[in-house]
């Protein structure tokens, strides 16, 4: 099969790069000049050009990640929207990694195999500080593109959060042993989870411009470990890498910075303390004799 001249796209706009697809994600001689891209108010990519090219060129295979939450808790799902400007010929689905699927009943059965009609999603959690400059971001994308195994990443879930997620997953009874074994196999990598079936069809982007033939999908995502457990003060970012069935990078993008915090607990404690003090004052007022 001839190599398809895929393009891949890195966002945000500060370090946008398009590279021809190749058996190696980053072949020698690719054009590494930064692209200048424009976005609308909803983070939709509109056009893209080299700084020295006067006429913008349409984005090819651009991947855009959209989400609202920038500060949240491990218990809270983040609604992620993935938007693609185009799909490879014949591709209709995306396959999420086994270890990111929230419930065993959502796993493909029989286990998903590589197929020409399916893009494979790789996700990696990185510290926002590690992608804070175009050079650092590019290096992070290169590492993600070279990743051969879908569970590899810079950050893994801590033991305490792993125990919590295990308890959360097995609250209900009746699971078969093979389901439990399959879930436990990759639990140390389960720092990103999606509440979605493992195989999902791309849907036409009915909101976008029909002429662009854009596709999208939405899925709830959780980051299952707190930033403070990794001494991270600026938040996490998720790198999304889409590869075809021959392991060629089709598209890449990353989320904005997301702070995973439990500061609501201290607020709840303070509120509870204030409520208790107010109750004591009211009880004292009712018990005071009238002079």
C-alpha positions in Angstrom: 0.0 0.0 0.0 1.4 3.4 -1.0 2.1 5.9 1.7 -0.8 8.3 2.0 0.5 11.9 2.1 -1.2 12.7 5.3 -0.7 16.0 7.1 -0.8 16.5 10.8 -1.5 19.6 12.8 -0.3 20.9 16.1 -2.2 23.4 18.2 -2.4 25.9 19.8 -1.5 28.5 17.2 1.7 29.5 18.9 3.5 26.5 17.5 1.3 25.2 14.6 3.2 22.9 12.3 2.1 20.7 9.3 4.3 17.8 8.4 3.9 15.3 5.6 3.0 11.8 6.9 5.7 9.2 6.8 6.5 5.8 8.3 8.6 7.9 10.7 6.5 10.7 12.2 9.2 13.3 11.6 11.1 12.5 8.4 14.2 14.4 7.4 13.7 17.5 5.4 10.1 18.3 6.5 9.0 21.9 6.5 9.3 23.1 10.1 8.4 26.7 9.7 5.7 27.8 12.1 2.2 28.5 10.7 0.1 31.5 11.6 -3.5 30.4 12.3 -6.7 32.3 13.0 -9.5 31.3 15.4 -13.0 32.5 16.0 -14.4 33.1 19.5 -15.2 29.4 19.9 -11.6 28.3 19.1 -12.6 27.1 15.6 -9.6 27.2 13.3 -10.4 29.4 10.3 -7.2 29.6 8.2 -3.5 28.9 8.3 -0.5 30.3 6.5 3.3 30.6 6.7 4.5 33.9 8.0 6.0 34.6 4.5 2.9 33.5 2.5 0.4 36.3 1.9 -2.6 34.1 1.0 -3.8 31.8 3.8 -4.2 28.1 2.9 -7.1 26.0 4.2 -6.2 23.7 7.1 -5.6 20.1 6.1 -6.6 17.4 8.6 -6.5 20.0 11.4 -7.3 18.6 14.8 -8.8 21.0 17.4 -9.6 20.1 21.0 -12.3 22.2 22.7 -13.3 22.2 26.3 -14.7 24.6 28.9 -13.3 23.5 32.2 -9.9 25.0 33.1 -10.2 24.3 36.9 -12.0 21.2 38.1 -11.9 18.1 40.4 -11.1 14.5 39.8 -14.8 13.6 40.2 -15.9 16.1 37.6 -16.1 15.1 33.9 -14.8 17.5 31.3 -16.7 17.5 28.1 -14.1 17.2 25.3 -14.9 18.0 21.7 -12.5 16.7 19.0 -12.9 18.3 15.6 -11.2 17.2 12.4 -11.1 19.1 9.1 -10.8 15.8 7.2 -10.6 12.1 7.6 -8.3 9.6 5.7 -10.1 7.8 2.8 -12.4 5.1 4.2 -12.0 6.1 7.9 -15.2 6.3 9.8 -14.3 5.5 13.5 -11.9 6.2 16.3 -10.6 3.7 18.8 -9.9 4.8 22.4 -7.1 3.0 24.3 -8.2 0.2 26.6 -6.8 1.7 29.7 -8.8 5.0 29.2 -12.2 3.4 29.1 -14.2 4.1 32.3 -16.4 0.9 32.4 -15.6 -2.6 31.3 -18.9 -2.9 29.5 -17.7 0.0 27.2 -14.7 -2.0 26.0 -14.9 -3.5 22.5 -15.8 -7.2 22.6 -14.0 -8.9 21.0 -11.0 -6.6 21.7 -10.5 -4.0 19.0 -8.0 -4.8 16.3 -6.3 -2.4 13.9 -8.4 -1.6 10.9 -8.1 0.7 7.8 -11.5 2.3 8.7 -10.3 3.3 12.2 -8.0 5.9 13.6 -6.3 5.1 16.9 -6.2 7.6 19.7 -3.2 8.0 21.9 -3.5 10.4 24.9 -0.7 11.6 27.2 -0.8 13.9 30.3 1.9 16.5 30.5 2.6 19.3 32.9 1.5 22.7 31.5 5.0 24.0 32.2 6.5 21.4 30.0 4.6 22.8 27.0 4.8 26.5 27.9 7.0 27.5 24.9 6.9 26.5 21.3 10.2 24.6 21.6 9.0 22.6 24.7 5.6 22.0 23.0 7.2 20.7 19.9 9.4 18.3 21.8 6.4 17.0 23.7 4.5 16.4 20.5 7.5 14.6 19.0 7.7 12.3 22.1 4.0 11.6 21.8 4.3 10.9 18.1 7.0 8.4 18.6 5.2 6.5 21.4 4.8 2.9 20.4 2.6 1.8 23.3 -0.7 3.6 24.1 -0.2 3.5 27.9 3.2 5.4 27.9 3.2 8.9 29.3 5.1 11.4 31.3 2.7 11.3 34.3 1.0 8.3 36.0 -1.7 8.1 38.6 -0.5 8.0 42.2 -1.2 5.1 44.5 -3.9 6.9 46.6 -5.9 8.0 43.5 -5.4 4.6 42.0 -7.1 3.0 45.0 -9.9 5.5 44.9 -10.5 4.8 41.2 -10.5 1.0 41.8 -13.1 1.4 44.6 -15.2 3.7 42.3 -15.0 1.2 39.4 -16.1 -1.9 41.4 -18.9 -0.4 43.5 -21.3 -2.6 41.6 -21.1 -6.4 41.8 -21.5 -9.0 39.2 -18.3 -8.4 37.1 -16.6 -11.4 35.5 -13.1 -12.3 36.4 -11.7 -11.6 32.9 -13.3 -8.2 33.0 -11.7 -7.4 36.3 -8.3 -8.7 35.1 -8.5 -6.6 32.0 -9.4 -3.5 33.9 -6.6 -4.1 36.6 -4.0 -4.8 34.0 -3.4 -1.1 33.2 -4.6 0.6 36.3 -1.3 2.4 37.0 -1.8 4.2 33.6 -5.4 5.2 34.2 -4.8 8.9 34.8 -7.1 9.9 31.9 -10.4 8.1 31.5 -13.3 8.6 29.0 -16.9 7.8 29.6 -17.5 6.4 26.1 -17.6 3.2 24.1 -14.2 2.2 22.9 -15.2 2.4 19.3 -16.9 5.6 18.2 -18.0 6.9 14.8 -17.0 10.3 13.6 -20.0 12.6 13.1 -20.3 15.4 10.6 -19.8 18.8 12.2 -23.3 20.3 11.6 -22.3 23.6 13.2 -19.2 24.2 11.1 -18.9 25.1 7.4 -20.3 22.2 5.4 -17.8 23.0 2.6 -14.9 22.1 5.0 -16.3 18.5 5.4 -15.4 18.8 9.1 -16.0 15.9 11.6 -16.3 15.9 15.3 -17.0 13.8 18.4 -17.8 14.6 22.0 -16.9 12.6 25.0 -16.7 13.1 28.8 -13.2 12.9 30.1 -11.7 12.9 33.6 -8.2 13.4 34.9 -8.0 11.1 37.9 -5.1 12.6 39.9 -4.7 15.9 41.5 -2.0 18.4 40.4 -0.7 18.8 43.9 0.1 15.0 44.0 2.7 15.7 41.3 3.8 19.1 42.7 2.3 20.8 39.7 1.2 24.4 40.2 0.1 25.5 36.7 -2.1 22.5 35.7 -2.0 19.6 33.3 -2.5 19.4 29.5 -3.6 16.4 27.5 -1.8 15.6 24.2 -4.1 13.9 21.7 -2.4 11.9 18.9 -4.4 10.2 16.1 -2.6 7.4 14.1 -3.8 5.3 11.3 -3.8 1.5 11.2 -0.2 1.5 9.9 1.0 3.6 12.9 1.4 6.8 10.9 0.6 10.0 12.7 -2.5 11.6 11.2 -3.1 14.6 13.5 -2.1 15.9 16.9 -3.3 18.6 19.2 -3.4 19.4 22.9 -5.9 20.7 25.4 -5.6 24.0 27.2 -4.2 23.9 30.7 -6.5 22.2 33.3 -6.0 22.5 37.0 -7.1 19.5 38.9 -7.7 20.7 42.5 -9.4 19.7 45.7 -9.5 23.2 47.1 -13.3 22.8 47.4 -12.7 20.7 50.5 -11.1 23.6 52.3 -13.9 25.8 51.2 -16.4 23.3 52.4 -14.6 23.0 55.7 -14.5 26.8 56.2 -18.2 27.1 55.3 -19.0 24.2 57.7 -17.0 26.0 60.4 -18.8 29.2 59.8 -22.2 27.5 59.9 -21.3 25.8 63.2 -20.3 29.1 64.7 -23.5 30.7 63.6 -25.5 27.9 65.0 -23.7 28.3 68.4 -24.5 32.0 68.4 -28.1 31.4 67.6 -28.4 28.8 70.4 -26.7 31.1 72.8 -29.0 33.9 71.9 -32.1 31.7 72.5 -30.7 30.6 75.9 -29.8 34.1 77.1 -32.2 35.5 79.8 -34.2 38.6 79.0 -33.0 41.5 81.2 
